[in-house]
Amino acid sequence: MADAPTKKASSFTLATTSSIADSIPIIQGGANKRIRPSSGGGLDADLVDGYQAATLYLPRGYIDGLICSNDTDTEHDISIAPGYARDSTNVMPLILASAIVKRIDAAWSAGTGAGGLDTGSVGADTVYYVWLIRKDSDGSIDALFSLSATAPTMPAGYTYKRRIMSVCTDASANIIPFNQAGDHISLNTPIVIRTYGTLTSTARQTIASKAPPNMIGIFGGIAGYSAGADAYFWIDNASRPDSAPTTDISDMLAFTGATLTRIIKNIKIDSSGNIYLKSNVSTASCGILALGWTDDRGRNA
């Protein structure tokens, strides 16, 4: 009886390389037979034993790396670290192989160290969104600043994009120094958005957050009261139904004549960039600091 045929083992191996462009695993089945992302964010799709890749799979909304930081000119420039992400339409992988620096105080032009503003001139006390963009002709990756969180003005010849960060400017139109850790942005110096002082009214007060709209802001509150009954405070989402804070339902409590009360709270910022403040006592005092925010970096767009 003839021996049963033996099944030839597959020659496929899984390999990785150290560069960002090649950091996604390569399926390799012999010389020049591989599937991997190219350095420009496109795809090298060589035949692998009869199979060919049409797209590089990354989950919807995927982002890794691309961490931003203040560059040498801290007032105007940011550096974007290498990384990769799915574009805003979830069609194209955008792969930044090496760090790039862009200037907010100059009109956009291609390349690191060049201008980054998509249109107009940089404004004071303004939120800007940082976008990774891909050139259609060669797949090269660049970046820009835009006032728009959804539709930046794209340079000619660029189609695919992804929002990767948000920054704010101060009263002098300078980028407020920050630190980024993934989706979390902390301000190097907290911003006073309400100077500590008497409220003068129990009516709800709208406070400009100095942070990007529709994100989760991180705020510090301080409350005090020197006369009468205890005072209670709300510091909350501006879209929350208006209601008076009470002993049982409130953010902060200021005991009569007691030392100051402090809290740190995450608050959803409304579409106009505001939060709100309310107390049951008009003569109570309160101050609020903006400490930073959480940015999903286009993951849920």
N, C-alpha and C positions, 0 to 999 in steps of 0.2 A: 504493500500500500504506500502510495506516494506521501511524502511528508506534507503536512498542511502548509499552505503559503504563509509566510510571515509578513506582518504589517510593518512597513518602513516607518521608522520614527520621523516625526516632523523636524525639519531643520530650523524652524523659526526660533529666534531668540529675542528677548526683550532687553533693550539697551537704553541708557540715558547718557546725556552729555552735560557738561557743566554750564554752557551758555544759556541765557534766558530763551533765545530763539529755539534752542534744541532741548529745552528742559522738560518738554512733554515726551513721554516714552516713545521710542522709535520701534516699529515692528520691522524686523530685518530678516530676510530670507536668502541672503547671498549678496554678492558684490553689486552695488548700485541698485539694490531692490529695497526700497524703504519708503515709509510714509512719515513725514515730519513737517512741522511748521517752518516756514522760511523766515529769515530775519526781518523782512518787511511786513510780516503779519499775514502773508498769504499762505500757500501750501505747496510744498514739494510733494507731488503725488506720483511716485514711480510705481510701475507694476510690481506686485508682490504675488508671484505664483498665480497670475490670472486675475487678481483683484486690484482695483484702483480706488483710491479715496477721492471723493468729490468734495468733502468738507472736513474740517477738523472739528471733532465734537468737543464742545464745552457746554456745561449746563446753562440753562437760561439765566441771564443776569450775572454770570460768573465774573469774578474779579480777584486777582491775586497780585500782591506787590503794589507798584505804582504809588508808593507813599510819597507825599509832598512835604517839603520843608523850606524854610526861608533860606535863600542863597546868600552870597556875600553881600550884595546890595539888598539888605533885609527889607527895606521899605518898598521895593519895586519888583524883586525877582523871586521866583520859586524854582526849586529843583525837583524834578519828578524822577523817582528811582525806577529801575527796570521792573518789569512785570508784564502781565497780560490779562486781557479781559475780553468778554463777548461784546460786540458792538450793540448799540441801542436797539437795533432791529433783530438781534439774536441770529444774525446770519454770518458775520465775519469775525474771526479772531483777530484782535489787535495786540500785537506783540512788540513791546518796547525793549530792545535788546540792551541798550545802555542809557544811562541817565541823560536827561535833557533839561536845560534851563530856559525859562521863558520870562520876558519882561512885560509887566502890566502897563507900563508907562509909555509904550510905543506900539504903533500899528503892527499887526501880524505880518511876519515874513518867515520863511522856512528856515529851520536850523536851530541848533542850540545857541543860547546867548542872544537870540534875535527877539524882536518884538512879538507880543502875544495877544494883543487886544483885537478882537474881531471887528469892532467898529467903534467910531467915536473916540473920545478921550476919557481917561480914568476919572471917576467921580469920587467925591468925599462921602463918607458914611454910607457906603454902598456895598451890597453883596455881589460877588462875582463867582461864576461857576467855571471850574477848570475842566476842559474837554480834551480827550485824546482823539486824534483824527488820523485818517489813513489816505494817502495819495493813491488815486485810482491807477495811474500809469505804471508805477513801480512798487507799490505796496509800502513805501516808506512811511514811518510814523512820526507825527509831530503833535503839538498841543496848542491850545489857545484859551484865553479868558473870554467869558461872555456874560452879559447881564441876564441871558436866558438860561433857565434850568431845563428847557426842553428843546429849543430850536436855535442854536447859535448860528451866526452868519458864517457860513463855511467858505474858505478860500476856493477859487476856481480849481477844478480838478480833484477835489476832495469830496467823498461821499459818506463813507462810514465814520462813525463817531461814538464816543462813550463819555458820559460825565463821570469824573473820577474824584472830584473834590469841590469844596466851596471855601472861599476866603472872604474876608470883610476888610474894607478900608476905614481909616479914621477920618477925623475932621480935616486933615491935611492931604487926603487922598493917598495915604500910604497903607500898605498891607499891614494889618495888625499881626504882630509876631505870634506864632502858634506852634504847637507840637501835635503831630498826628500819630496815632497808634491804631491802625486798621480803620474802622469806621468812627473812631473817637477823636475829636479835635478839642484840645484844651488851649486856652489863651494864656500866653506867658504872663501877661498882666491883666487881671480881671477888669472889666469895664463897669463903671458905675452907671447904671441906667435909671436909678432913682436915688438922689442924695438923701441921706438920712434926715428926716424932718417930719413935722406934723402933717397929717393927712388933710385936715380942715373940713372934711366931709365924710359921711358914711356912704356916699354914692360910689359906685364902681368906677375905678380909674384904669384907663388903658395905658400901658407902658410899652414903649418901643424896645424890643428885645436886643437890638444890635447883633442879631444872629439871623441865619437864613430862614425864610418862611417855611412852614410845613415840616420842620425838623424837630427833633427832641432837644430842647435847650437845657443846659445845666445852669442853675441859678442859686445864688446865695441870698438869704433874706435875714434881716436884723430888725427886731421889733422892741419897742420900749413904751412905758406908760408910767406916769408919775402921780396921777390923781384919779379918784373915783374907783369904780368897779374894774375888774380885770378886762383886758381888751383881747379880742380874737381877730385873726387875719386869714384871708385867702390870698395866696399868690398862685395863680392857676392859668389854665387854658382860656384864652379870650372867648372861645366859642362855647364855653361852659354856661349853662343857664344861670342867670343871676340869682344869688341867694345869700342871705346874711350868714356869716360865720357864727358858730355857737360854741359853747363849752365842749360839746361832744364831736362836732364836725367843723374842723378848722385846721389850718396849716401851722399857725404859730399862736402862742399864747403869751401875753405880756402881763405878769402879775403887777398889781399896783405897787410902785416903789421898788420893785425887784430889779436885779441886774438884767442886762439886755439878753433877749432870747435870739438864738441864731439857728437857721436851718440851711441845708442844701437840698435842692429838689429838682427832679427832671420834669420838665413841662413841655407839652406839645405847643409849638409856636403856631399861630394862625397864619392864614394865607397873606396877611398884610404885615407879618413880622412882629406881631404884638403878643403880649401876655396881659393879665389883668391883676389888679390889687384891690382889695376891699377889706374894711374893718367895721366892726359894730360900734366903734367909738371914734368920733371925728377928731378928738384931741390926742389920739394915740400917734406914735411916730413909727416910721418904717423906712428902711433903705434896702435897695436891691442891687446885686452884682450879677453881671453875665460872666460865666466861667468857661463856657465852651458849648459844644453841641455834638450830637451823634448824626452822622451823614451816611445814608445807605449807598451812596456813590452810584446812583442810577440803577441799583439792583432791582427796585420795584417799579421802575418806570413803565 
